[in-house]
Structures are given as C-alpha cells and as structure tokens.
Amino acid sequence: MKRYRNGRFVIQQGDLTKVGADAIVNAANTSLRGGSGVDGAIHRAAGPELLAACVEIGGCDTGEAVVTPGFLLPARYVIHTVGPVWQGGTHDEDQLLMSCYEQSLRQALEHGCTSIAFPAISTGAFKFPKQRAAQIAVSTTLDFLEQHEGINQVIFCCYSDGDLAIYESVADEYL
C-alpha cells in the first residue's frame, strides 16, 4: 500500500472497507440501498445489516450525510453521503460536493469520531472530474479542520494509482 502523510492527513491507495478509522464514508446513491463501486463494496463487506439500517433511514439527499453502524467493517460507523452527478459544472456540483465533505465531517464529530476515511466521492459512476474533486475534497476538509477540533486524522483512500497521484499532487498544493 502506498501512503502519503502530512500531519493529520493520510493519502493512501487501498481498500476503503479495510481501513480501521472510526468512520468510513460511503459514496452512496439517494436510496442508500447499495450500488456499484465503493457503495457496493461497503455493503458487501458490512453485511446485510447495513442494508436493513439504510432502508430504515429511508434515503439521503445529494450533498447530505447520514450515519449507520459499521457492522462487519473495521470502522465503527459508515457515513453515507450522496455526491452530485457531473452535469458540466452548471448545476451547483462544486457546492454539493463541498457539502458532502462538510456534512460527513460534521457527522463524524457528532458521533465522537477522531478519524475518518473518504473515497473520491462522485468521481466514479457520477463522472465528477477527478482533479477538481480532489481539490474540493482537500480544501474543504482543511477549512473544516481549521474551524473545528476533534478529528485527529483524515484519510483519503484512493482506489487506483492514478487517483493516488492526483490526491498527492493536490495535497502538495495545499499542505
């Protein structure tokens, strides 16, 4: 596993479902019923109780976040957030993605989490441009951490070598 460390930030390549943070973030769909990519992987790894908990919640709007237990995952919690589908940047996609990170961090604090791991929200099936998404992820997280205490470690868990390189490049700009 490749890693980049800078204080409270860790950028690593690997399987988000194996990260032992207090909370992992699920790039969910509005129904919260699992899907492809990271969403499907989290549902499979957490076990059927996760789907039952998500059905009970009922759904989540784009830019919002809700929390379930982690069930069979090493993380205590799964924070489900729904990122925007890329529509050319003319439908508040940047603001909605920013809200995903802010709301996820708020939920982590409210649930007493000191560590949180994020995937690259909206960059898979939702087609958000990866460089732009990484810049939003890193800058939003830094802004949030400057204003709030309690989270000691943020992990950006990248699926591919290419995603890892993008996040490392963006982190070099901001950190």
Residue pairs with C-beta under 8 A, 6 or more apart in sequence:
1 12
1 13
1 14
2 12
2 13
2 161
2 164
3 10
3 11
3 12
4 10
4 11
4 12
4 164
4 167
4 168
4 171
5 11
6 171
6 175
7 175
8 145
8 151
8 152
8 153
8 154
9 138
9 141
9 153
9 154
9 155
9 156
9 171
9 175
10 153
10 154
10 155
10 156
11 155
11 156
11 158
11 164
11 167
11 168
11 171
12 155
12 156
12 157
12 158
12 164
13 157
13 158
13 159
13 160
13 161
13 163
13 164
14 157
14 158
15 41
15 157
16 24
16 38
16 41
16 42
16 117
16 119
16 157
16 159
17 24
17 41
17 42
17 44
17 45
17 46
17 73
18 74
19 74
19 75
19 117
19 155
19 157
20 74
20 75
21 75
21 113
21 115
21 116
21 117
21 153
21 155
22 75
22 76
22 77
22 108
22 111
22 112
22 113
22 114
22 115
22 116
23 67
23 70
23 75
23 76
23 77
23 78
23 79
23 104
23 107
23 108
23 111
23 113
23 115
23 116
23 117
24 42
24 70
24 73
24 75
24 77
24 78
24 79
24 116
24 117
24 118
24 157
25 65
25 78
25 79
25 80
25 81
25 104
25 116
25 117
25 118
25 119
25 121
26 38
26 39
26 42
26 78
26 79
26 80
26 81
26 119
27 37
27 38
27 39
27 81
27 83
27 119
27 120
27 121
27 122
27 124
27 126
28 35
28 39
28 60
28 80
28 81
28 82
29 35
29 39
29 82
30 59
30 60
30 61
30 62
30 82
31 59
32 54
32 55
32 57
32 58
32 59
32 60
32 66
32 80
33 51
33 54
33 55
34 40
34 43
34 51
34 54
35 125
36 124
36 125
37 124
37 125
38 119
38 124
38 159
42 50
42 73
42 78
43 50
43 51
45 72
45 73
46 70
46 71
46 72
46 73
46 78
47 71
47 72
49 69
49 71
49 72
50 68
50 69
50 71
50 78
53 68
53 69
53 71
54 68
54 80
57 66
57 68
60 66
60 80
60 81
60 82
61 82
62 82
62 83
62 84
62 96
63 81
63 82
63 83
63 84
63 95
63 96
63 97
63 99
63 100
63 103
64 81
64 82
64 99
64 103
65 79
65 80
65 81
65 100
65 103
65 104
65 106
65 107
66 79
66 80
66 107
67 77
67 78
67 79
67 80
67 107
67 111
68 77
68 78
68 80
69 76
69 77
69 78
70 76
70 77
70 78
75 117
76 111
76 113
77 108
77 111
77 113
79 104
79 107
79 108
79 116
81 100
81 101
81 103
81 104
81 121
82 100
83 96
83 97
83 100
83 121
83 122
83 126
83 128
84 91
84 92
84 93
84 96
84 97
84 122
84 126
84 128
85 93
85 122
85 126
85 127
85 128
86 93
86 122
86 126
86 127
86 128
86 129
87 93
93 122
93 128
94 132
94 136
97 121
97 122
97 128
97 133
97 136
97 137
98 136
98 140
100 121
100 122
101 118
101 121
101 136
101 137
101 140
101 141
101 144
102 140
102 144
104 116
104 118
105 116
105 141
105 144
105 145
105 148
105 151
108 116
108 151
109 148
109 150
109 151
113 151
114 150
114 151
114 152
114 153
115 151
115 152
115 153
115 154
115 155
116 151
116 153
116 154
116 155
117 154
117 155
117 156
117 157
118 137
118 141
118 154
118 155
118 156
118 157
119 157
119 159
120 130
120 133
120 134
120 137
120 156
120 158
120 159
120 163
120 167
121 128
121 133
121 137
122 128
122 133
123 129
123 130
123 133
123 163
130 162
130 163
130 166
131 166
131 170
134 156
134 166
134 167
134 169
134 170
135 170
135 173
137 156
137 167
137 170
138 156
138 167
138 170
138 171
138 173
138 174
138 175
139 174
141 154
142 174
142 175
145 151
145 154
156 167
158 164
158 166
158 167
